[in-house]
Structures are given as structure tokens and as C-alpha cells.
Amino acid sequence: MERAVARIDFEAVRANCARLRDELRGAAELCAVVKADGYGHGANDCAAAALAGGATWLAVATAREAEEVSRRFGHVPLLAMGALSPPELDIALGAGAEVGLWSGDFRTLLAARARAASRPARVHVKLDTGMGRLGTFDAEEALALVRACDADPNLELAAVWTHFATADEPDSDEGYFEAQLGRFDEFVQAVKAEFPEVLAHAANSAAVYRDPRSHFDLARCGVAVYGLDPFQGDPAERGLAPALSLHSYVAAVKRFPAGQSAGYGRSWKAPRDTWVGVIPVGYGDGVRRALSNDAEVLVGGERRPLVGTISMDNLTVDLGPETGVEVGAEAVLIGAQGEQRIRAEELAARLGTINYEITCGISTRVPRRPG
Ligand SMILES: *Cc1c(COP(=O)(O)O)cnc(C)c1O
């Protein structure tokens, strides 16, 4: 019995990657995105499972993440997708990561740092086709950068890329995704006319399912790798299996007379005599306080309403006026128990957020274990 543990099903990660690969068009390859410690699942172990499932690339956001992943997977192409400050750039290059590029200034810096390290840097020139984040909006400027990178002996032109803003909103984006795709496709044609070997990549998980034309040479998939649904629905409908479950146990079972409150601020009072189970996890573990009085926990194979305010280290559930639940019973906050299942998507909907934030938010206090 453990206070709180996130069990990670690495076989599910492997199988999800195999499903994603099957989804990809032609020779397109799968890049498994393991940033933010593998969306809270553990970056390195998930990377190993993803590679076993057919991923051939890895991607992270930061230089430190690149450093950690490259220590174990130095032989696998690794893209550091985020912005890199000068010291971070040295770390990323030291880790052998390929890096994104979208300005002449950064190209100059990159070439100098690569020369200092006596190793050419592999670059991915980023066109911002509408995300409004990293990358240049100007396709002419991006093409000029492509040519400059190709001509620089300190740089190796690896790829051009972009990122979609609304791939996960097929019903409400008013053609924005198609417009981004069209802009990128035009750019890729211009680039490949001059540099046929250069790779192109654009798709995230949602885009992979939404439109095969977005697959190009490589798809950068994160959320689906972990069996979370990119469209916030049921991942099973896409053959994806959630890899993470979050477990605790019932540390105390107490008789509450009607009117007795649970937790800080007395936000819940027993409407009748009842049994309350105390579960020793809380917002310190990433179970968000905003779920107070608005979530369910699986105990004894049933959904039990979470009652009272979630504390840092404890929360309480109403077990009902009669209960067979005893101290030591397993509690499942995310995952299945008996016939019941609580998905990250369900908690996200209750919180007005997305499943990504649920698994990323499980704190480092919670050990991740295979299972
Ligand atoms: C995080 C990220 C991805 C992965 O997106 P998912 O929706 O998790 O598949 C792909 N590309 C970029 C640039 C990212 O930042």
C-alpha cells in the first residue's frame, strides 16, 4: 500500500505508438514528444517504449530535457523544440540535439556556438503559419534562412516545420487548420524544389487523425503517445489506451453524524449520517483543489463523490450510510477499478482544462512506477 503512486503502463505507450505509426501516410515517421517529463509519465522510460513501438525520433521542449533524454538515447535523432537562450543552446548542442531556428540573429549565434563545439548543428527552420508563437510569419524570410543554413559549413539543414493552432478543433476553427496547412504546403514545395533532401514536419497528435495531408515526413506526437485523446473525447475510440493511472488508499473510515463537516472551510456537511473515507492525497500531489466537491474517486469498484475541500495532503469521499469499505482499500483517482473508469479527460472537463494539464500536473511527490 502506497500513499500515492502513478502507475505507468509502458506496454500501452508502445502500443499507442504502433497505432500512430499505422495511422501515418506513406513513409512518414513518428517523433515521440517526451517534453515535461513525458507529459508527467516519465520521459526516458516512455521514450524507450515509444521507440519499441516504432517511433524513430524524439522531441523535447527544453535544453535540460534534451540533456536528460540524450544521456540514454544518444543514438536517436532528438529535436529541442523550444526557444533556447545562449547558455541553453550550448546545453542542447552538447546533448547532440537538433534545434529550431527562425531568425538571422539566432542563425549567427548558432553557427558560432557550433563552430566553438567543432560539431555542425542540425537545424529545423520554423515557419509560423498561424500559431502566433515561435517561428517567422514570413515565408520569404524562412526560405532565405533555409538557404543561409544550407550554405553555412557550421550548420546542417535538417528540416522545415510549423505547428497548428487548431488541429484539435475540427468543428469550430472555420478553416484555420486548412489555411495553415495550405501555407505550409506551399512553403515546403518551394524548399524541396531547391533542397529535396530536407524533411518537413507539421502534425501534432490531433493533426495526424484530422488530415493525412499534414503528415509530411514526420509527425510530432505527444498526447496520443500516452493514450490521451487529442480531441478530449474517449481515447478508446481511436484505439488508444491511457498509460497513466493514479492510485492511493483509504487511510481512515469514519462515521459522520448528519451536519458534520469535512475539511477546511466546511464546504461540505454530511446531509445524513454517513461514512467518510479519508484518502491521503491532495493538491500537493497535483489533485487540483478546484475539484473540491466536484469529482469522484473509485473505491470498492464504485464511484464515490469527493466531498469537502481538497487539502494539500488529504481529501475525503462519501462512502454512504452503509459501507463495506475498510481502511486499506485501494482508491483510484485516474484509471480503472472493476467496471468503472475515471479518465484524465473527465477531470479536465470538470476543471475546464485539457487532459494534458491533468497528467503534467501530477507532482514530483508522486512516484511513477511501471504497472
Ligand atoms: C508539444 C508539441 C507537440 C506535441 O503535441 P501533441 O498535441 O501533444 O501531440 C508537437 N509540436 C510542438 C511544437 C509542440 O510544442
PDBQT file of the ligand as one rigid body, heavy atoms in Angstrom, charges set to zero:
ROOT
HETATM    1  C1  LIG A 401       4.001  19.716 -27.583  1.00  0.00    +0.000 C 
HETATM    2  C2  LIG A 401       4.207  19.855 -29.025  1.00  0.00    +0.000 A 
HETATM    3  C3  LIG A 401       3.835  18.830 -29.917  1.00  0.00    +0.000 A 
HETATM    4  C4  LIG A 401       3.052  17.611 -29.480  1.00  0.00    +0.000 C 
HETATM    5  O1  LIG A 401       1.665  17.938 -29.438  1.00  0.00    +0.000 OA
HETATM    6  P1  LIG A 401       0.537  16.892 -29.029  1.00  0.00    +0.000 P 
HETATM    7  O2  LIG A 401      -0.720  17.664 -29.183  1.00  0.00    +0.000 OA
HETATM    8  O3  LIG A 401       0.794  16.511 -27.607  1.00  0.00    +0.000 OA
HETATM    9  O4  LIG A 401       0.632  15.734 -29.945  1.00  0.00    +0.000 OA
HETATM   10  C5  LIG A 401       4.179  18.970 -31.249  1.00  0.00    +0.000 A 
HETATM   11  N1  LIG A 401       4.837  20.071 -31.692  1.00  0.00    +0.000 NA
HETATM   12  C6  LIG A 401       5.178  21.087 -30.872  1.00  0.00    +0.000 A 
HETATM   13  C7  LIG A 401       5.880  22.271 -31.423  1.00  0.00    +0.000 C 
HETATM   14  C8  LIG A 401       4.871  21.027 -29.522  1.00  0.00    +0.000 A 
HETATM   15  O5  LIG A 401       5.189  22.041 -28.718  1.00  0.00    +0.000 OA
ENDROOT
TORSDOF 0
